[in-house]
Amino acid sequence: MILYFSGTGNSKHVAERLAELLDEQLFNIETSKHLPNMVEDAPLAPEASAKVPPAPEASAEKPLGIIFPVSAWGLPKIVEEYFANKRLTNRFVWSVMTCGDDMGYADVFLEKQLKRPSKAVKIRKSKLKG
């Protein structure tokens, strides 16, 4: 499963390509009414009614991809807020951060956000340039 946020479309393009190549479900953090129950979080907003079928459960054994643009050398506010009240199940998390030149401390901020108390995630870092 891949969750993404895109400001200008670059991260969306990356997310769509990776979802296609990895045969993964793709969810936009900003616009999805029903995100998979991979987390224990607050109830869905009232507009997410029974008319929209819920997304399938996400397996804790499957990796979770998070794709977003770097914002001021950190996390976009929507990504930070989305994961602020989430408790991830014990799973491997990978991420792709799109940026023009320098990702700053975005990887460090994401790791801190995901490793807050009560979050058991496995994080492995590697940086690709190109």
N, C-alpha and C positions, 0 to 999 in steps of 0.2 A: 504494500500500500504506500502511496505517495501523497503527502499533503504539500500544497504549495501556495505561495502568495507571489503575485507579480504586480509591479507598479507600471512598467512600460511595455510588458509583453516578452521581454527576454527570458525571465524565469519561467513563464508559462510555456514558452517554446521548449526550453530545456526539459521541463517536467513532462510535457506531452511526448517528446522523443524518448525519454527514459522509461516512461510508463509503457510505451509501445515496445521498446526493445526488451524490457524486463517482464512484460506481460503482467503489469500491476494495475490495480485500480487507482484512479487519480481523483483527488478532491481538492477544490479551491477553498482554502481556509476562510476567505472573505465572503464567498457567496453560497457555499453549500448549506442547505437547511438542515440536513441530517448527515453528520459526520459519523463514521463508524464508531461503535462503542469500544474503542481501544483504550479508553481512559475512563476514569470515574470523575465526572464533573457535574457542574450545575445542570439543572433541567434545561431542556431545549426551550428556545424562545416560543411564545404563544403562536406566532405565525407558522411554526413548523407543525402543522396539524396532521391528523390521520390521513388526509388526502395524499400526502407525499409518503411513499413507502420508506421505511427506515433502511439505511445502508446495512449491508451484511456485517456481522461481527468480524472483528479483526483478530486474527490469531496472535497470541503473544509470542509464538515461535517464528512468525514471519517478521522480517525486518521492516522498519518504518523509515521511509525516506521523507526528508523535509527539504524543500527547495524554496529559496527566497533571495531577493537582492540584498546586498549589503547597504545599509543606510547609515550615513555618517560614521563609518567604520564600526558599526554595530548592528543590532537587530532592528528590523522595521517594527514600529510600535505594535502593529496588528499581530505580528508573530510573537512578540514578547507577551502581549496581553492574552493571546490564545493559549499559550502554555503556562501562564501564571496560575490558573486555577485547575490545571490538569494533573492527574497522577498517572503516569504511564505505568503499564504493566512491565514486568521484567522482560525486556526485549532489546535487540540490537537496533540502534538508531544510526542512520547515515544521513549526511546532508550535502547539498550542493548550494554554494553561495555565489551568485553571479555578481561581478563587480567590474568597474572600468579599469582599475589599476591596482588597488590595494584593499585587502579585506579588513585591514585594521585588526580589531579584537573581536570580530563577529563570532569566530569559532569559540573563543574563550567565553563570551557572553552566552552563547547557546549552550555550551557545556554546563555552565553555572546554572542556567535556567532549568535544564533538564535534570541536574543532579541535586536540586533542592531536596531537603529532607522529605522523605516518603516517596521519592522517585528512584526506582531501581532500574537504571539503564546502563548499557555497556557502550562506551564511546571509544572509537579508534580514529585517530587523525591521520590524514595524508593530504598533502596539498599538490594540486596539479596546476601547472601554468600552461597557457597555450591559446 
